[in-house]
């Protein structure tokens, strides 16, 4: 073998060794950098989680804003100043067909709510109407000389009454009443004769018998 051949052979062997060392070095470097890549991925995941939380909060805020806007629109549409109002007035019905003059007290409860209940109108409006008329009792002492005839879009109500007499005032506990029933002012079922009623209750009506010392304070659908 000539000197020139030996020199070429040595050079080739050296180049192979250098290439192998470079490949080994790159492999080790990749292993060392792997945790850093994983760590970076975890950081990106954390950023995504935070981003999702922000989006969730924005969605909740948007729902609350929509509810407020819908309630306000409902109030404007129905001439209300707040989302739950009670309005009352007195109507005098002149004599007719031989009957004497009649005085009817009206108590209306108006609500704007969103999300709307299943009994409310499409815009979230709900109304409960109360007409106070003469009851079956022959005197105030009977506790049944007045009757509240209540009309509502739901089959069950929670009502509460207020008592007032000679400076004494008390908020009575609420009670539940079902449609097509007649109850006393404490919520107990009336056991009198329907023939003594001076009116015919309408289908789905709620009737509460009371004296003039009581007045309805609140009414809500259940």
Secondary structure, 3 states (H helix, E strand, C coil): CCHHHHHHHHHHHHHHHHHHHHHHHHHHHHHHHHHHHHHHHHHHHHHHHHHHHHHHHHHHHHHHHHHHHHHHHHHHHCCCCCCEEEEEEEEEECCECCECCEEEEEEEEEEECCCCCCCCCCCCEEEEEEEEEECCCCCHHHCCCEEEEEECCCCEEEEEEEEEECCEEEECCCEEEECCEEEECCCCECCCCHHHCCCCCCCCCEEEEECCCEEEEEEEEC
